[in-house]
């Protein structure tokens, strides 16, 4: 079963607007990562935030993490048509000598030109 | 520097057949993880290979098996295919020594269709 739930499931905005996506998860984590996927192809890593971090920036991306609420948000500022994609949060879980990612169901973002 | 590569890109099989998917990790990476992504869903963890051994497994039946070779490349085998096995299969590579803060780099995926 999937750990995370993204909200909203779909988002449609005008180019230039900001897009905010939220992710909630259930168990303790080592880190949380956000990925982008275009047209059902491979996932592109966007940003990783550690469990002891609260906020992280990368270009037009801003990620926050609230471990007390088990939630994270991804903000894309000044969106562009090229940002149209599905966005997934993934929680990193360390188990014994290995490590895996547990993905949410994703937010489908449409940026209208 | 080549990223993660997967082959084939697309594959069509019929129920009951067997399939083998291949993955070459990013240069310098030693760990390969496999994920299944059904249409409209997020990827689901199948298993992870490190040092040629399966280190962790998700909730998938024994019909799903894998292998890692000394050069760190990996194969995913699925036996007795079912219609429900139709999905995008993603391979991800990472570096074990970086521990739980490592990024996983994904390949473009293999789209499997079972008829």
Boltz contact constraints between the chains, C-beta under 6 A:
constraints:
  - contact:
      token1: [A, 2]
      token2: [B, 42]
      max_distance: 6.0
  - contact:
      token1: [A, 30]
      token2: [B, 100]
      max_distance: 6.0
  - contact:
      token1: [A, 31]
      token2: [B, 101]
      max_distance: 6.0
  - contact:
      token1: [A, 40]
      token2: [B, 88]
      max_distance: 6.0
  - contact:
      token1: [A, 41]
      token2: [B, 108]
      max_distance: 6.0
  - contact:
      token1: [A, 42]
      token2: [B, 106]
      max_distance: 6.0
  - contact:
      token1: [A, 42]
      token2: [B, 107]
      max_distance: 6.0
  - contact:
      token1: [A, 42]
      token2: [B, 108]
      max_distance: 6.0
  - contact:
      token1: [A, 42]
      token2: [B, 109]
      max_distance: 6.0
  - contact:
      token1: [A, 43]
      token2: [B, 106]
      max_distance: 6.0
  - contact:
      token1: [A, 45]
      token2: [B, 103]
      max_distance: 6.0
  - contact:
      token1: [A, 48]
      token2: [B, 103]
      max_distance: 6.0
  - contact:
      token1: [A, 88]
      token2: [B, 42]
      max_distance: 6.0
  - contact:
      token1: [A, 92]
      token2: [B, 100]
      max_distance: 6.0
  - contact:
      token1: [A, 94]
      token2: [B, 100]
      max_distance: 6.0
  - contact:
      token1: [A, 95]
      token2: [B, 56]
      max_distance: 6.0
  - contact:
      token1: [A, 98]
      token2: [B, 48]
      max_distance: 6.0
  - contact:
      token1: [A, 98]
      token2: [B, 55]
      max_distance: 6.0
  - contact:
      token1: [A, 98]
      token2: [B, 56]
      max_distance: 6.0
  - contact:
      token1: [A, 99]
      token2: [B, 100]
      max_distance: 6.0
  - contact:
      token1: [A, 100]
      token2: [B, 45]
      max_distance: 6.0
  - contact:
      token1: [A, 100]
      token2: [B, 56]
      max_distance: 6.0
  - contact:
      token1: [A, 101]
      token2: [B, 104]
      max_distance: 6.0
  - contact:
      token1: [A, 103]
      token2: [B, 42]
      max_distance: 6.0
  - contact:
      token1: [A, 103]
      token2: [B, 43]
      max_distance: 6.0
  - contact:
      token1: [A, 104]
      token2: [B, 42]
      max_distance: 6.0
  - contact:
      token1: [A, 105]
      token2: [B, 41]
      max_distance: 6.0
  - contact:
      token1: [A, 105]
      token2: [B, 42]
      max_distance: 6.0
  - contact:
      token1: [A, 106]
      token2: [B, 42]
      max_distance: 6.0
